Amino acid sequence: MNEITTFLGLGSYKDWDEDKKVKFLLSELESKRPLLPRTRKYTEEARECLNTFKIISEMPRSSLGNYVISVSVLLLQKGANVKDLL
């Protein structure tokens, strides 16, 4: 998430307090614009994370079971076009 907020010119996500993180995440979940530019070059760690969500977006919901997840994971799912958010 830090790489995304830094790229968007919003500062360092890891330095934000919890209230600012929640406001950002909820705002982005409501946003109509794509979270991530497809042409951006990401670090290896970020690519691995984003590729995981890309794979999730291609799987049937029933194959993933039930998970307790954070709002940031919901946002990454949205960014990867996961149709049925976990």
C-alpha positions in Angstrom: 0.0 0.0 0.0 2.9 2.3 0.7 4.2 2.0 -2.8 0.7 3.0 -4.2 0.2 6.0 -1.9 3.8 7.2 -2.6 3.2 6.9 -6.4 -0.1 8.8 -6.1 1.8 11.6 -4.4 -0.1 11.1 -1.1 2.9 10.4 1.1 4.0 7.3 2.9 1.1 5.0 4.0 3.4 3.4 6.6 3.8 6.8 8.3 0.0 7.6 8.5 -2.0 7.1 11.6 -4.8 4.6 11.6 -7.5 7.2 11.1 -5.9 8.5 7.9 -5.3 4.9 6.6 -9.0 4.0 7.1 -10.2 7.2 5.5 -7.9 6.6 2.5 -8.9 3.0 2.1 -12.7 3.6 2.4 -12.4 6.6 -0.1 -10.6 4.4 -2.6 -13.1 1.6 -2.3 -15.8 4.1 -3.2 -13.8 5.6 -6.0 -14.7 4.9 -9.7 -11.2 5.4 -11.0 -8.7 2.5 -11.2 -6.5 2.2 -8.2 -3.4 1.3 -10.1 -2.0 2.4 -13.5 -1.4 -0.7 -15.5 1.7 0.7 -17.1 3.5 1.5 -13.9 6.7 -0.4 -13.0 6.4 -1.9 -9.5 9.0 -3.3 -7.2 9.3 -7.1 -7.1 7.5 -7.3 -3.8 4.6 -5.2 -5.0 4.4 -7.2 -8.3 4.2 -10.4 -6.3 1.4 -9.0 -4.2 -0.5 -7.6 -7.2 -0.1 -10.8 -9.1 -1.6 -12.7 -6.2 -4.7 -10.6 -6.5 -4.8 -10.9 -10.3 -4.9 -14.7 -9.8 -7.7 -14.4 -7.3 -9.6 -12.3 -9.8 -9.6 -15.3 -12.2 -10.7 -17.9 -9.6 -14.3 -18.8 -8.7 -15.3 -17.3 -5.4 -16.2 -20.8 -4.0 -12.6 -22.0 -4.3 -11.3 -19.4 -1.9 -13.3 -20.2 1.2 -14.0 -17.6 3.9 -11.3 -15.3 5.3 -11.1 -12.4 7.7 -9.3 -9.7 5.8 -8.3 -6.1 6.2 -9.8 -3.1 4.3 -6.4 -2.7 2.5 -6.8 -6.3 1.1 -10.3 -5.3 -0.2 -8.8 -2.3 -1.9 -6.1 -4.5 -3.6 -8.8 -6.9 -4.7 -10.8 -4.0 -6.2 -7.6 -2.9 -8.0 -7.2 -6.4 -9.5 -10.9 -6.5 -10.6 -11.9 -9.3 -8.3 -15.6 -9.6 -9.0 -16.7 -11.0 -5.7 -14.6 -9.4 -2.9 -13.7 -11.8 -0.2 
